[in-house]
């Protein structure tokens, strides 16, 4: 295991932490100033780089906040714990904005300090696993059983020029499947050209697809190659094919039949060698019955059909997709990646995601910008996810558990449609805790005891504090803030109630 780096100009602090961590089989390395730490980081290999950095906030030769800023540039995922005197709490709060994992007030209780460092070690090891998985992640993600059919289909179709129809709800990743089919085909060296037929006005769509000659219409001052010519030797992806105007469907059918077409205003046939992949979120069979889509074109496109399941049908992929999109968002915004707690991921797994993978990706952008802390908790999730304080207290953690998965390819094929459960609302039976309290009080009164107030108060306070600590992953200061009590109060109550 990699060492815990301790930075403090106070020899007694270094000595105490070193001995306590060694008793826990946690290797250490100590420094007296930030300058030596930065020099050691420059020469550190992956094996002897720090697992966790514990630094004082005030030292000669550079503050802990300056060190935090420099370390995060080189090791953005490294947990950094800032040690501070009580008078420095304002500085410690600002440290969170620089990406600190947690702060440790001085003078500190040694067992609590070791516990905090161990939590940071666990977080660091979890991040290392995530980074390793991300490094091995190809251009598409997912491990749900339904997706394996799509992966196998992509492999089987890799050397074929057959036309493919991709169906699935909006935002499920149809274009990613099309790009994968192109990338793994013998046309990979050719162009991949995509066009959304629903996003282009009817009067311009024909020119977009087939190009036009100079003077073909007002504004056509030069000859323009259309998408079919641009995709020659490669793949043309026709998204939302179900919205294509009926008269253009005839021209498309002709191109698919013999590979020839005419530019708008042209008189010479143009030959193109293009593999067509189409996609739609609509029911094309119904569109054919309604007379809005040509039956012969439907059969020409529907040679091989791949269906992508909705995200609610592949809930086991939500944890991995969430962490992937958080990493992407951080890169795009130039900030440190946010971490997300298991409880927050579990809540996301219960959400129906009507916008599918695209909605989850946009949600991760929102979380990257809007979450104040580095760790995303259920309370930080967008309102549409439906997390409430009452629901957090009522829903057992086990009922929210989602099994983490390893990354693979963001799509899936046919899967049984399932109705997504919404986050559990408080059960009226559980919500009526007052009735249970009254029943317990009556039973104790009947027993003749004279310490009922203390007994029930201890039980109430214990449950409340444990719930708050569970929601904040053991962070006492945040738990106290959430409960509306002081930091010293929660520390005293934990000791009095035997919750250590």
ABEGO torsion letter per residue (X at the ends): XBBBBBBBABAAAAAAAAAAAAAAGBBBBBBABAAAAAAAAAABBAAABBABBBBBABBBGEBAAAAAAAAAAABAABBBBBBBBAAAAAAAAAAAAAGBABBBBOBBBAAAAAAAAAAAAAAAAAAAAAAAAAAABBABBEABAAAAAAAAAAAAAAABABBBBBBEBBGAGAAAAAAAAAAABAAAABBBBBBBAAABBAAAAAAAAAEBBBGABBGBABBBBBAAAAABGBBBBBBGAAABBAAAAAAAAAAAAAGBBBBBGBABBBBBBBBBBBBBABBAAAAAAAGABBAAAAAAAAABBBBBBBAAABAAAAAAAAAAAAAAAAAAAGBBBBBBBAAAAAAAAABAGAAEAAAAAAAAAAAAAABABABBBAAABBAAAGBBAAAAAABBAAAABBBBBBBBXXBBBBBBBBBBBBBBBBBAAAAAAAAAAAAAAAAAAAAGBAAAAAAAAAAAAAAAAAAAAAAAGGBAAAAAAAAGBBAAAAAAAAAAAGAX
